[in-house]
Amino acid sequence: WSSQSAASGTESNSGAKINIYQKEDHAAWDSTVLGIEVDDVGKAVEELANIDVHVEMLPGTDSKGIAHDLDMGDAAWFRAPAGNWVCVSNEL
């Protein structure tokens, strides 16, 4: 499945959805390159913190770094070691 023409999506056997956005080069991107759908963004942020992955505190996010949008659901972003943005959200 794919929600955008510039993205490739897949779904695991357990129903987890992952979107990977295409890019022409291997430099870090300034927008989301990988989106992972989770049931509970707050719980995912806590689990990431437990393994020393820290969510970015972006404009419009709450004290945990979670953006709440009535149309798009909750989302939080962190940077992968290569500098790319990764998003965990409850809507892809």
C-alpha angles and dihedrals in degrees: 000000000000132000095196134034091236093055136074117208137193138180125216125225088261091055098256111150124215127185121198117192118216122239130180098223138031098247118117112273126231093221137045113306097171128033122191121191115221132176095230119026093189091055091046090052090051092048091049091050089052089062094043097259106136124204116229117249098229128178109278096027127116127241090286094050094256122140115212116205123173092213101037103031127227123328141172131188135210134171121250117224090266090056098255121138118249121192128203112195141155091232126047 
